[in-house]
Amino acid sequence: MKAKNISFVFLFLLTLVLLVACGGNSDNNGYDAYTNDNSNDVADQDPEGIINEIPNQAENVLSVAVIEGPFASHLSVIANRMESDMADEGVDITINLNVIEFEDIESHVTRMSVGLMAGQHLYDVFDPWWHNVHALRDRGFILDFNELLYNDPIRNRDDYFENVLGALEVGGRLYTFPMFFRPDMIGINNRRVPQVFIDRFSQYASISILEMMRIQNDIHELHPDLSHLGLMHEVDNFFGCSRSPVNILMREAESHINFTTRTSNLTAPNFVEFISNINTAFGDISHLFGDSSGMVTGIIMRNSVRHVEQGVFTLYGGNMRVEESLFNVVNPYFVHSVPFVDNEGRLHISGIHLFSISAATVNPDLAWEFVARVADSTRVVDYSIAMHIPINRVSAESRIRDLMYAFTIDTRFTLPLADDTNINNQIDEATGRLMDIISMPMTTDMSLPTTLVEDILEYFLLDVITAETAAQQLQNRISLWLIE
């Protein structure tokens, strides 16, 4: 081996903060900025003269953009160290780290899109949140990391989790490079669910959302007194910060889409069954359609989903720490944790932080060196407790072991261990199990534009169309989108 019913404004701001805080891939924000073909004149796209403000690039000067947060502080450390290391080698470089504040994200996306359309750029390396990666890729605005990695004299692809890289590839090309990720784990409610269903759940080695829905339906049918139990105990942590029916639908839809061959199978019986169960899974959410913000953010306003006793399952990684799913603790709220998979058996991952490199950069090798140094670092974010696993394999195992040790001594957020002896053996077992889990085939959302699905889902939830009709309409619309 070589060396993403209150005022619209408040809802928008709340969603912005939550999305950025949680990490992960983008939605369709910025989509129109990259796909507006009404004019071939870049000046028409740049009424404020943004292009004239874009500075010329310079050799050995790297410009990096990142959304504000703890990760930005870590990048500053990496940048300073890289400048120092290269100075020791007789090469003077400058890395300008541009931290984008939450309230400036919209203008940031606009400035970048205008510059990219003009063949210029604001940044060599940037965080692709709030950008449409499909459009960036299709227009040749971002580089393929596979090519950069292939030409790296000291790094190989197998230095990294290739299953994570593979989950992000399109047509064998890698346009976003992950810094870290988190596996999604599911546990069943040990306080409210009848034992027979706990036993049934314990037989699963992994579980999909449709299988979870079937268990929930059987509980409701056989125990009417538990019909209030939703699918998840905390919807706003479901799917790693995807807080809405729209995002949930998109993520399931994407498991029926091949982005490489640009084909979809959204009329499959299991996808139709999934759609038909959405209302049952999340309760009556028809009230979310009172304004344009409801579909995206309204579900987090439901005050009946935050308590442990309100859900059949939990997603570890929100308020329930992933580490808790790997240890035997006293009287756990949820038990028998298993990997959360799509309909193909691929592990869902979330909490991902990505970088892209502008195709217009004059410093591609320098840009990749910076991205790789971040990816190779052990402590990827300055959180004392956070299940963020570095994409670098060697760094990952060290980080996981540190997290497991911290879990055993941290009493602020966790239940006590059932056995407080042989702690090192328990850490070894938990680390080993998690390393096995993250060796599974993986999937992550590829960021379908929400505009493709939200009106169809709304019509279904309001009983205007059937699940079968919704699936067919989604198939027609997404098939067209895939070939455009």
NUMARDREN-459822 format. One record per residue (C-alpha): residue in three letters; z, y, x. Coordinates in steps of 0.1 Angstrom, whole numbers, plus 5000, padded with zeros to 4 digits. Example, Ala and Ser with C-alpha at 12.3 -4.5 7.8 and 13.67 -1.06 7.14 Angstrom:
NUMARDREN-459822
ALA507849555123SER507149895137
//
This chain:
NUMARDREN-459822
MET500050005000LYS499050335014ALA501450615025LYS503851634744ASN512152634527ILE512552914551SER510053174563PHE506953064580VAL507753274611PHE511053104616LEU509552754611PHE506852824636LEU509252944663LEU511652654656THR508852404660LEU507652574692VAL511052554708LEU511552194697LEU508252074709VAL508652234742ALA512152104746CYS511251744738GLY508151714760GLY505151514752ASN501451564744SER499951844726ASP498651884690ASN495452064681ASN496852404692GLY494052594710TYR491452354696ASP489252634680ALA489352824712TYR487552544730THR485252444702ASN483952774688ASP480152744692ASN479253024669SER478153234699ASN476753154733ASP477753484747VAL481053454765ALA481553834760ASP481753764722GLN484653534729ASP486353794751PRO486754104730GLU489754214751GLY488054184784ILE490353904797ILE487653774821ASN487754094841GLU491454054846ILE491153704862PRO491753734899ASN489353574924GLN490553244940ALA491553224976GLU491652945001ASN495052795006VAL496452974976LEU497552754946SER498252894912VAL500452674889ALA501352724852VAL504252554835ILE506152614803GLU509652754808GLY512552504809PRO514452284834PHE511252134847ALA510152474860SER513152494882HIS512352154897LEU508752264904SER510052574923VAL511852334947ILE508852124952ALA506552424958ASN508952574984ARG509252235002MET505452185002GLU504852535017SER507452455044ASP506052115052MET502552235056ALA503652535077ASP505252285101GLU501752125103GLY500252455111VAL498752525077ASP499852835058ILE499652805020THR501052994991ILE501952834958ASN502353084929LEU504352934902ASN503753104868VAL506453014842ILE505053064807GLU507753184782PHE507753024747GLU506653344730ASP503653384754ILE502153044748GLU499553154723SER498253434746HIS498353194776VAL496152944758THR493653224748ARG493453364783MET492853014798SER490252914772VAL488253234778GLY488353204815LEU487352834814MET484352914792ALA483253174818GLY483452914846GLN486653084859HIS490253004857LEU493653144858TYR495452844873ASP494552554896VAL497252334881PHE498452374845ASP500452214818PRO498052094791TRP500552144762TRP498952344734HIS495452274747ASN493052024732VAL492451784761HIS489551624744ALA487651954744LEU488652034779ARG487451694791ASP484151694771ARG483252034785GLY483951944820PHE486852194824ILE489251954841LEU489051714870ASP489351334870PHE492651234888ASN491250884895GLU488651034919LEU491351254935LEU493650954939TYR490850734953ASN490150994980ASP493851034989PRO494450895024ILE498150815019ARG498450724982ASN497050444960ARG496850404923ASP499350114924ASP501950344938TYR502250454902PHE502750274868GLU499250184862ASN500050084826VAL501050454819LEU497950584837GLY495850344816ALA497350464784LEU496150814792GLU492650724805VAL489450784785GLY486350604795GLY487950504828ARG488750864837LEU492151024840TYR492251394830THR495951434827PHE498551304852PRO502051214840MET505051324859PHE507551114839PHE507850914807ARG510350744784PRO510050404766ASP510650404729MET513250154718ILE514350064682GLY517749934670ILE518949834636ASN521949984617ASN525049784625ARG527149974600ARG525149964568VAL522449694569PRO523449344556GLN523849084583VAL520948874571PHE518549164579ILE520249224612ASP519748854621ARG516148884610PHE515549184632SER517149014661GLN514348764662TYR511849034672ALA510949074708SER509349404699ILE508549574666SER505949804650ILE506450064624LEU504749844598GLU507149564605MET510049804602MET508749924568ARG508549564556ILE512249514565GLN513149834548ASN511249734516ASP513049404515ILE516449564519HIS515649804490GLU514349514468LEU517349284474HIS520049554476PRO519349834451ASP522550004462LEU520950064496SER517750214482HIS518850554497LEU518450414532GLY515450584549LEU513450414576MET515150614605HIS518550754607GLU517251074622VAL513751174613ASP513651464637ASN513951224666PHE511450974653PHE508450914675GLY509851114704CYS509951454687SER507051404663ARG508851534633SER506351524604PRO504451274582VAL501351414598ASN502351334633ILE503550994623LEU500250924605MET498351044636ARG500250824659GLU499650514638ALA495950604633GLU495450634670SER496450264675HIS493350184654ILE491050414675ASN489250324707PHE488850664725THR486650504751THR484050354728ARG484750634702THR485150394674SER487850344647ASN489050084622LEU491150294598THR490350074568ALA492049774583PRO494549614558ASN497549684580PHE496750054582VAL496250084544GLU499649904540PHE501150154564ILE499850454544SER501150304512ASN504650284526ILE504950634539ASN506750774508THR509150484507ALA509950514544PHE510750884543GLY511750954507ASP510251224484ILE508551474507SER506251624481HIS508351944483LEU507052004518PHE503752124505GLY504852464492ASP503452654522SER501252594551SER504152524575GLY505652254554MET503451964566VAL504252044603THR507952134602GLY509352084568ILE510651734573ILE513251854598MET514852054571ARG515951744551ASN519751744554SER520051384542VAL518651214573ARG520951314601HIS523751074595VAL523850724609GLU524450584574GLN521150724561GLY518750504581VAL517850134586PHE516750194622THR517050434650LEU514750544678TYR516650554711GLY515850854731GLY516851124707ASN520651154701MET520850784707ARG520450744745VAL518150474757GLU520850354781GLU523050264751SER520450024740LEU520749834773PHE524549784775ASN527049604754VAL529249874739VAL532149874715ASN531249874678PRO527750014683TYR526050204655PHE522850024662VAL522149684677HIS519549444690SER517349704706VAL513649604712PRO510549794724PHE508749994698VAL505049894698ASP501849974681ASN499849724660GLU498349594693GLY501749524708ARG501549814733LEU504749994741HIS505050344727ILE506050594754SER507150954748GLY508951234767ILE505851264789HIS505151574810LEU501451614821PHE499451814845SER495751894846ILE493652044873SER490952304866ALA487452194875ALA486852554887THR489452534915VAL488452584951ASN491452394962PRO491252054945ASP492851854973LEU495752114976ALA496152104938TRP496351724938GLU498851724967PHE501151944947VAL500851724915ALA501351414936ARG504451554953VAL505951624919ALA505051284906ASP506551114937SER509951294934THR512951094922ARG514751354902VAL511951474880VAL514051714859ASP517351884864TYR519051704835SER522351534843ILE521551274816ALA517951224805MET515850904804HIS512851054821ILE511350784844PRO509250904873ILE505650784873ASN506050674909ARG507350314910VAL509650344939SER511150664926ALA511450514892GLU513750224901SER516050454921ARG516250704892ILE516850424866ARG519750284886ASP521250634889LEU520950684851MET522650344844TYR525550424867ALA525950764851PHE526050604817THR528950374826ILE531150674837ASP529950934812THR532250934781ARG531051254766PHE528051114746THR528450734747LEU530550464732PRO532750274757LEU531549954773ALA532749634757ASP533549494791ASP534749734818THR534649474845ASN531649374867ILE530149714862ASN527649664891ASN526349344875GLN525949524841ILE524049804859ASP521749544876GLU521049364843ALA520349694824THR518049814852GLY516249484854ARG515649474816LEU514349834815MET512049764845ASP510649464826ILE510149674795ILE508249944813SER505849684827MET504449624793PRO501049744782MET501550104769THR500150354745THR500750724738ASP499150964714MET495851114723SER496351424703LEU494051404672PRO493751754657THR496051774627THR493351934607LEU491651594605VAL494451434586GLU496851674569ASP494851744536ILE494151374531LEU497751284536GLU498851564513TYR496551434485PHE497951084489LEU501651194489LEU500951404458ASP499351094441VAL495951244439ILE494350954458THR495250594466ALA496150464500GLU492850284501THR490950604494ALA493050794520ALA492250524546GLN488550544538GLN488450924540LEU490250914573GLN487850654586ASN484850874576ARG486251194590ILE487551054623SER484450854629LEU482451164627TRP484851354649LEU484651084675ILE480851104679GLU480551484678
//
